[in-house]
Amino acid sequence: MKRPLSPHLQVYDMLQMTSALSISSRITGAAWSVGLVLMVWWLVAAAAGPEAFANVQWFMSSFLGMLGLFGLTAAAWFHTLNGVRHLAWDAGYGYQIQDTYRTGRWVLIGTAVATVLTWVIAFIAWG
């Protein structure tokens, strides 16, 4: 007997807010793993000596490194804010469809604002 594979990706509307944010949450969780690897690289380089640390600092301050760090910042904020949203769901709040869309929009807006604010503060502190 052939059994259906449902629920699977075919049954979800990827443009629906709840599906898109759920998938994005998984992707940002994976991005955190990449960020962890970068942090370990930075810490190992700091322990290895000035030359190794200078190489990591050179990469992190390059355009590609800064773009990656910016993306990791956005992933961190999104994953955190969406996690708070899920905690509210675990507590039994926000199950109405209008609530899920409203909180989803707040997660997206909060991610954008917090990411930009984080980088503005970082540039002020570095300057």
N, C-alpha and C positions, 0 to 999 in steps of 0.2 A: 504494500500500500504506500502511495506517495503522500507524504504529509506536507502541509503548507509550511513555508518558511516564515510566515508572518508572526510577530511584527518584524519587519525588516525595513531597510531604507526605502524600498519601493512604496511602502504604504504611507510614508510621511511626506507632507508638503514642505519642502526645504525652505520655501519663502515665508512660511508661517512663523510668526515671532517666537512661539514657544519651541518649535523644532530647531530653528536657527540658533537660538540662545543655548539650547541644550547641547547641540553639536559644538558650538563655539566654546562652551565651558569645558568640554572634553579636549578640544584643541589647545586651549590656553593651559590646561593642566599638563599636557605634553610639552608645551613651550616652557613651562616651569622646569621641566627636566633638563632642557637645553640650558636654561639659566643656571641651574645647579652645576652643570658641567663647566660653564664659564667661570663660575665662582670658585670651583675647585682648582681650575687652571690658574686663576689669579692668586689664590692662596699658596699653591705649590710653587708658583713663580716667586712669590714674596719670600718664601722659605729658601728657595734655591739661590738667591743672590740678586745683586743689583742688575746684572745684565739680563737675566731671565725676566725679572720684573719690568725692566724697561721695554722688553719686547711685547709683553702683555699690555702694558700701558700704551705703547705705540698703536697696537691693534685696536684697543678699546677706544682710543681717541681718533681713529680714522673714521672716514665717512661710513664705511660698512659697519664698524664697531658701534658707532653712535646710533646708527639706524637699528641695529640689533638690540642695543640697550633701550632705545625708545620703544621698540616693539615689545620687549620684555616688561617694561614698565606698564604699557597698556594691557598686556596679558595679566600682569599681577593685579592691577586694579579691577579688570573685568572679572577675573576669577574670584577675587575677594567679594566684590559687590554682588555678583550672582550667587555666591555662597551664602551671603546674608539673606538674599531673597529665598534661597532654598531652606534656610533655617526657619524663616517665617512660615513657609509651607509645612515644614515638619511640625511646627507648633499649631497648625490648623488654620492659618490665616492666608488670604489672598487666592483662594481657589476660583472665585468668580472670573469669568473670561475677561471682563473689563479690568479687573484687578491684575490679572496676569499680564495683559498688554501694557497697562500703566506702569507696573513695576519693571517690566522689560524695557520700556522706554527710559525709565529712571536709571536703570543699570547702564544703558548705552550713553546717556547724557552724563551720568556720574563718572563713567570711565573716561570719556573725552575731557571733562573738566579736571578731574584728578590727575590725569596723565600730563596735561599741559601745565597745570599748577606745579606738579612735582618737578618738571624740567625747568620752569621759570625759577623756582626756588633754588634748584641745583646750579643754574647759570649765575644767579646772584651770589650764591655762596662761593662759586669758583672764581668769580670776577674780582 
